Amino acid sequence: MDERLVVVGSLNMDLSVTVPRLPGPGETVSGADVVRGPGGKGGNQAVAAARLGARVRMVGLLGDDAHGGELRAALVAEGIDDGAVGTLPGAASGLALIVVQDDGENTITLSPGANDRLDESMLRALTDGTVANRADTVLLQLEVPLPTVLAAAREARAAGALTVLNAAPLPAPGPLLTELLREVDVLVVNETEAAGLLRLPDVSSVARDESWTARAERLRLLGPGTVVVTLGAAGAAAADGRCRLTEPGFPIDAMDTVGAGDAFCAQLALALGPGRPLAPALRRACAAGAVAATRRGAQQALPTRAEVDALVSRDPV
Ligand code: RIB
């Protein structure tokens, strides 16, 4: 594989504790020892793409603290070009406080730190005005400011790159989000985000009255040519104007789903491209997410290309 991918997004240090069950409001639950490791949706998707065989450039912002140094080293260790990753004097790096339940379910609380300071002028300064940098694909998420993501998407599209947006975490509806969706070629959302974008009252009502592929088709009306909805253990649903599909996913014992969505997005972004069919891309993306969910941590858990190949060929359609 020789895809060139640019990721514009967040870099966080993840502090993660596994507990028998997630605490409710006002409740204290004791868990295992803290596990610390590199994360952030941007960093995770960049590392996943590199392990899956792409040439990757990361665009992001770190604080000038110890976490910043470790996060940069983690990118470099994967062969990722960190030339457009800045260090902001006096700022803290992004930090994620993660609680993982025994069955893999999790909650995440973010302190964005330097990620929140990646504004449009910083984006231009870091990339010398060329976000796409001759890449085939630009992959975006929403853990950095929305105007920056919109500027990056516009520039990437103008440069002829495929723009892929993982709309997570989903912000409140507004004109910037509406504009962004019109600049995106491929949109990836989970069920909650899909329900939010469609202004549905709650997620559980969705599958009852309409299939996820039909919902994906309706999300296309917001702008993206291709829409993929991830369904956790149930796989994914998608629509691209030519077809509607569901991919049932791979049976696994989930240990920690943090980073599974990032593995999915990176693999999908690499496997899709002009004229490339959706079905095999969706299947590989589900395999990448499945492997990541079988291991603890975010970047530590991301699969290699060989692992995805092995799972896809072990379970033929
Ligand atoms: O998608 C998982 C990521 O979300 C974690 O690594 C954490 O940093 C949060 O950003």
Residues whose N, C-alpha, C, O or C-beta is under 5 A from the ligand:
A	BS01	RIB	N12 D14 G39 G40 K41 A96 V258 G259 D262 A298
